[in-house]
């Protein structure tokens, strides 16, 4: 069953909830989400296990298609302590020419509300904006 958010009519599939839950519980490193062809449901595009890294995450993003994504970031603070923070990416490449730009940006808040545990969101307009060092710096 899908949980529907009536504001935008975008539903989050059970598989998307399950994949996010894995990241939230530290059983997975990242998930990239896509929309179904009717822009009604959030689906899993790909996911990375605990041994996966940021480069693999960035490489898994399509070059010219929008996606939403979460990554469990390991932050090493100047005092030597570490923290894990989940970052949400709204990835809408400038090179994307389809009609879903507005849908992807408008759905971001709805998706974030449904996924508890997200610390920050980052708007990415190309793969260069998906940068591990820059994401970590948001928490330092």
C-alpha positions as CSV (number, residue, x, y, z in Angstrom):
1,X,0.0,0.0,0.0
2,X,1.1,3.6,-0.6
3,X,0.9,6.4,1.8
4,X,-0.6,9.3,0.0
5,X,0.0,13.0,0.7
6,X,-3.1,14.8,-0.6
7,X,-1.4,18.2,-0.9
8,X,0.5,17.2,-4.1
9,X,-0.9,13.8,-4.6
10,X,2.5,12.3,-4.5
11,X,2.6,8.9,-2.8
12,X,5.7,7.3,-1.3
13,X,5.9,3.6,-2.2
14,X,6.6,1.0,0.5
15,X,9.9,0.2,-1.1
16,X,10.9,3.9,-0.8
17,X,10.0,3.9,2.9
18,X,11.9,0.7,3.4
19,X,15.0,1.9,1.6
20,X,15.0,5.2,3.6
21,X,14.5,3.3,6.8
22,X,17.6,1.2,6.0
23,X,19.7,4.4,5.8
24,X,18.1,5.8,8.9
25,X,18.8,2.7,10.9
26,X,22.4,2.6,9.5
27,X,21.8,-0.6,7.4
28,X,22.4,1.3,4.2
29,X,24.5,4.2,3.0
30,X,22.3,6.0,0.4
31,X,19.2,5.8,-1.7
32,X,18.3,7.6,-5.0
33,X,14.6,8.0,-5.6
34,X,12.8,8.6,-8.9
35,X,9.2,9.3,-9.8
36,X,6.9,6.9,-11.7
37,X,5.9,7.9,-15.2
38,X,2.7,9.6,-14.0
39,X,4.4,11.6,-11.3
40,X,2.2,10.0,-8.7
41,X,4.6,7.8,-6.7
42,X,8.1,8.0,-5.3
43,X,10.1,4.9,-6.3
44,X,13.6,3.6,-5.5
45,X,16.0,4.1,-8.4
46,X,19.1,2.7,-6.7
47,X,20.7,2.2,-3.3
48,X,24.1,1.7,-1.8
49,X,25.1,-0.7,1.0
50,X,27.2,0.2,4.1
51,X,30.4,-0.4,2.2
52,X,29.4,2.1,-0.6
53,X,31.0,5.5,-0.7
54,X,30.1,9.0,-1.8
55,X,31.7,8.7,-5.3
56,X,29.5,5.6,-6.0
57,X,26.5,7.6,-4.9
58,X,27.3,10.5,-7.2
59,X,28.1,8.2,-10.1
60,X,24.7,6.5,-9.6
61,X,22.8,9.8,-10.3
62,X,21.7,10.2,-13.9
63,X,23.4,13.0,-15.8
64,X,20.3,14.6,-17.2
65,X,17.3,13.3,-15.2
66,X,16.0,14.7,-11.9
67,X,16.1,12.6,-8.7
68,X,15.7,12.9,-5.0
69,X,18.3,11.2,-2.8
70,X,19.5,10.7,0.7
71,X,23.1,10.0,1.9
72,X,24.2,9.1,5.4
73,X,27.2,11.4,5.8
74,X,30.0,10.7,8.3
75,X,31.3,14.0,9.8
76,X,34.6,14.2,11.5
77,X,34.7,17.3,13.7
78,X,37.8,19.4,14.5
79,X,37.8,18.0,18.0
80,X,38.1,14.5,16.7
81,X,34.6,13.4,17.4
82,X,32.4,12.0,14.6
83,X,28.7,12.2,13.8
84,X,26.4,10.7,11.2
85,X,23.9,13.0,9.5
86,X,21.4,12.2,6.7
87,X,21.5,14.7,3.9
88,X,18.6,15.0,1.4
89,X,19.5,16.0,-2.2
90,X,17.0,17.6,-4.5
91,X,18.9,16.9,-7.8
92,X,17.5,18.7,-10.8
93,X,20.2,19.1,-13.4
94,X,20.3,22.3,-15.4
95,X,20.7,20.1,-18.5
96,X,17.3,18.5,-17.8
97,X,14.8,19.5,-20.6
98,X,11.7,17.6,-19.5
99,X,8.5,19.0,-18.1
100,X,9.0,17.7,-14.5
101,X,11.3,20.4,-13.1
102,X,8.4,22.0,-11.2
103,X,7.1,18.7,-10.0
104,X,10.5,17.6,-8.6
105,X,11.1,20.8,-6.8
106,X,7.5,21.1,-5.4
107,X,7.6,17.5,-4.2
108,X,10.8,17.9,-2.2
109,X,9.1,19.2,1.0
110,X,6.5,16.5,0.9
111,X,9.1,13.7,0.7
112,X,11.2,15.3,3.4
113,X,8.3,15.5,5.7
114,X,7.6,11.8,5.3
115,X,11.2,10.8,5.9
116,X,12.1,11.5,9.5
117,X,15.7,11.9,10.4
118,X,16.9,14.2,7.6
119,X,19.4,16.8,8.9
120,X,19.8,19.1,5.9
121,X,18.7,19.4,2.3
122,X,20.9,20.5,-0.6
123,X,19.7,21.7,-4.0
124,X,21.9,20.3,-6.7
125,X,21.8,21.6,-10.3
126,X,24.5,19.4,-11.6
127,X,26.8,16.6,-10.4
128,X,29.4,19.1,-9.2
129,X,26.9,20.3,-6.6
130,X,26.8,16.8,-5.2
131,X,30.1,17.2,-3.2
132,X,30.9,15.3,-0.1
133,X,33.3,17.9,1.3
134,X,30.8,20.7,0.8
135,X,28.0,18.7,2.5
136,X,30.3,18.0,5.5
137,X,31.1,21.6,5.8
138,X,27.4,22.4,6.4
139,X,27.8,20.7,9.8
140,X,31.1,22.1,10.9
